[in-house]
Amino acid sequence: MSTADPTPDSSNLLSASDIRELAAALGVRPTKQRGQNFVIDANTVRRIVRAADVTPEDAVVEVGPGLGSLTLALLEVAAHVTAVEIDPLLAQHLPDTVAARMPAKAGAFDLVLSDAMEVTELPGPAPTALVANLPYNVAVPVLLHMLATFPSIERTLVMVQSEVADRLAAKPGNKVYGVPSVKANWYAEVKRAGAIGRNVFWPAPNVDSGLVSLVRRQPPVTTATRVEVFQVVDAAFAQRRKTLRAALAGWAGSPAAAEQAIAAAGIDHTLRGEMLTVEQFAAIAEHKPKGPVG
């Protein structure tokens, strides 16, 4: 099948019954420990691929492919797909599923057996897109690790718990704006890209899911490093109800030192962290006191 085929064959994808039969044959039982909820609806995985703007030129990295529902939909369109799977049993059998369902694309698929948080390199071409149904309990750290480790990723589309999607896409001043929001904005323009119902998963989760789109952008122009900026972010939200002067006292060395750094960045020290953009956090990081103040 051509990667540009406008009417892909639905028999290439896994139906709900296919997934249950495959799981039974492999002796796979989804585990809460690894946040395994397999997508069982072909329309949903194709919708995810469309929302991700995957093209025939893309090399896609997928985290947590499971039984391969989304993997196959990605292979219908992308030039190459590399899947990162932590479960040895699932990883062992996914290449067989790809070969059986899409033999013409088997050569365009790579599988990495690893915890995504430990991946530092990938086989095949440098990834241009990240598309994943991320386990709810590790979604944010995995997303941030992949964006930091693979700067070639231009576009990301992740399916996460709806609450996590809200946090990632939140803007300053929003009550759920926090560490994930700011750190994601360091790398990308972030927005909600849709909602996903519970009935497209097996087993059905107890929460709704949401799609989040991240389009890579240049990080803020700053003399501070990303690590230094993220230290300020972590400190500000560790005590999010406190003013910046109080919340950043430990980071700066004292409340007076914090006030000095915040003022040097041109920011009101009585504000809370939830009101600041990533650029403003970077400005504060640039002015961290070199020694004791006050």
Disulfide bonds with the S-S distance in Angstrom:
none
